[in-house]
Amino acid sequence: MEVRLLNESHGQRTIVVVFDDGEEVVGGLTDVATRHELSGAYFSAIGAFSAATLGFFDVHQKDYVRIPITQQVEVVSLAGNIALNKGKPKLHAHAVVAKRDGAAMGGHLLEAHVRPTLEVVLVESPRPLKRRTDEATGLALIDLSR
């Protein structure tokens, strides 16, 4: 994985992350956020995965229904944010991927392995973002009450 600071201005940084073949995305982006002390950011990415697990949140079960993808797919869109949860960066991302025939699948990104690359542009929030656990769903949601 290669990480490069592109710009820093008025307390806001733009960071590019290029993943290599085989690297895991969720853990990798969380590590970048930790190393660069990101307390809030949003990102977008394109590239490809060798395999991934997406999720669909079942509100009745208060858990994700796992959607395994066991083939090479193009990342048509990967978008998300990073906010602090209990003092540590927590990633929230959704992906749309396309199979060889163009059929698309999408959902919450639970896990993904890169093949051959994934290009991510992270933009830091000028102010920290924090999460709190929502009692109704059990999800860690961005808290705007402060």
Helices and strands as residue ranges (DSSP letters): E 2-9, E 12-19, H 25-35, E 40-58, E 63-69, E 73-85, E 88-98, E 104-124, E 131-133, E 140-142
